[in-house]
Amino acid sequence: MTEAFTRPLLETIQSVHQASRQAAQLTPAQKNQALESVAQALETFAPEILAANQQDCEQAKLEGLPPPLVARLKLDTDKLQGAIAGVRQVAELADPVGEIQIKRELGDGLILQRLTCPLGLLGVIFEARPDAVIQISALGIKSGNGVVLKGGKEALNSCQAIVKAIYQGLAQTDYPPTAIALLTQRSEIQQLLELDQWVDLIIPRGSNEFVRYIQDHTRIPVLGHADGICHLYIDQAADLAQAVAITVDSKTQYPAACNAIETLLIHAEIAPKFLPMVCDALQAKGVELRGDATSRQFVELAPATETDWATEYCDLVLSIKVVDSLDQALAHIDTYGSGHTEAIVTQDQATAQTFLAHVDAAGVFHNCSTRFADGFRYGLGAEVGISTAKLPPRGPVGLEGLVTYKYQLVGNGHVVQDYSGPNAKSFTHKTLN
């Protein structure tokens, strides 16, 4: 186990690469057995994992780590049990490898198939998120990919304890434990980003500055999002009690999450009545509120600045703006939204449909909390991250984002020359079951 933490980086990468080739050949039953063994090992090692995390959290506070990062770092019993449940949910999902997407006869006896296959080797770099180790390892196992993990120094003890448990679980199965590796040195990040010959995808999880750094310093494809500036628009036709509940949940259920709202938009017609209601509810949860000039006419708020509209707080801070119309709300979202998750509360179906159709984001919600934008809650078992890119995968990325496909063509001495010239054979291009 110790060797996995100390071997030179290239040797580690090559070892993971070789093990991932073995993992790609395993049956769905073998992979599911591995996942159950990992879940059991995590349960067995839970006290050790929680103790290691407590050590990390105490050290982080001593070093003055910002509260949002401490919140992401903390791994309590409920959070750990939720992650373990996610491992078992991944096992219950359909295997993403070997799916025949296309089966086609090109000519007599010449059969083409397009089959899903693992991406290969995933490099996952994250800040203060030890539960990401569990989520991503589970998805890597199910999809037959190799995974190289690099957590922030603030989560080092937690990550080592979790990987130790995962190794112990895999050692009881046919799944090669060396398909998963943990890096521990900060200097290894830049080295990893340069290994485009070996690493097929980089997945960063952390602050927007961190993700942008990764995107700007590698030729390896990057899956992730730099900002999570999410909005909730309360329409004039909203059920106000429902709107208060959704607002409070979207902001306070887990404010450090990237799918928590940072700006609340309120239609001017309901602002005089709704603002006092929602502000009281938010302040009761300890939320610091900042408002535009119009909102401050109805409630006492600190003034919001232009910077606030473009800020991902990841904390109990919320900016409020009163808008005159749906179009003005949409214009604000178009200007400041990050393409992550946007939501509307309204009982007017036409307004809701306009919002759902117009907003360009990975998640667009109606009458529900933005906090539902999550791989586990979507039934993906877990997620490797959330992508705000236009090209797929988009939104919470689970198993389907960790496979690619290849074309397999089987013939019997077929040559292209037979399909060329005046006496050429004709392609049949017949779809097969």
C-alpha positions, 0 to 999 in steps of 0.5 A: 500500500505504501508503495502506491503513494511513493513510486515515481509518477510515470511508473504509477501511471503505467501501472494504472494503465496496465491494470485498467486494461485488465479491468476493461475485460471483466464481466459486469458480475465481477465489477459489481462484486468488486463494488460490493466488496469496496462498500463493505470495506468502507463500512469496516474502515469507517471509524478510521476514515472519520478519524483521519478526516477529523484530523484534516478538519482540525488542521485546516481550521488551524491553517485558516482554510476558508469556511466553504472549503472546510465544509467540503472537506468535512466527512461526517457519518451521514456523508460517508454513509451516503457515499457508500450508498452511492457505491451500491447504487452504481453496482445496480446500474446497467453496465455501460461497457459492451453496449451495441449501439449500431449493428449494420450489414454493409455488404453481404457478410460484412458486419459493422458494430459500434460498441461502448468501451472504457475511456482508459485512464482518468486523472482526477484532481480535486480540492477538499473533497474526500468523498470524491475519492469514493464516488469517482473510484466507484464509477471507475470500477463500474466503467472499467477505467483506470483512475489516478486521484490527486486530492488537496493537501488539506484532505491527505489523511482522509484520502489515504484512509479511503484509498486504503479501504478501497484497496482492501476491498478490491484485494478480495475480488478479481478487480486489480487494485492497482487500477486506482492510485492516489498521488500525494505531492503537489508537484505531481499535478503539473507532471500529470497534466503533461502526460497526454500520451497516457491520460485520456481525461482530466476531471478537476473538482474545486474552485473556479480559479483551480479549474481554470488553471487545470484547463489552461495548463494541459492538452488532455481533454478536461471535463468540469466547470469553472463557475457555479453561479446559479439563479432562482427566479420567483415569478409574479405567478409563484406560490409564495409559500412554495417559493420561500421553501425552494429558495431556502433549500436552494441556498442553505441546504448545502451552501458550499455546493456548486448547485446552491443559488448565488442570486435570487431574482424576484418579479417586481409585482410580488416583491413588496410581499415576498421580500419580507417573507423570504428575507426573514426565512433566509436570515433565520438560517444565518444567510447574509443578504445583499440587495439592489436598490429596488429590493432595499426599498422593501427590506433593509439589506446591504447593497449589492455591487456589480461584483456580487452578480458575478460571484460564486460565494459557496457560503451563506451569502445571497444577492437579491435583485428585483426585475420588471419582467421574465425577459429582464430575469432571462437577460440577467441569467444570460449575462451572469449565469455560468451554464450550471443550473437555473430555476424558476418558481411559477404557477404559470405554465406558459411562463415556465415553458418559456424559461425552460426553453430559453435558458441555456444551462446544463440544468433548467428547473421548474418549481424545485430546488437547484440542489437536485442537480446531482448525479446521485439524485439523478439516479446516476449512482454518483458523479465524477463532476458536473460539466457545463460544456455544450458538447456532451457529456453535460450536467452531472456526469456519471457512467455514460460520460466515462465510456466512448465507443469503437467500430468493429468491422468483421468480414470474410476477405472483403476488399474495397475494390469489389465495391468500386468500378463499373461492376461494383457490388452494392452496399446493403447498409441494412440495420440488424437486430 
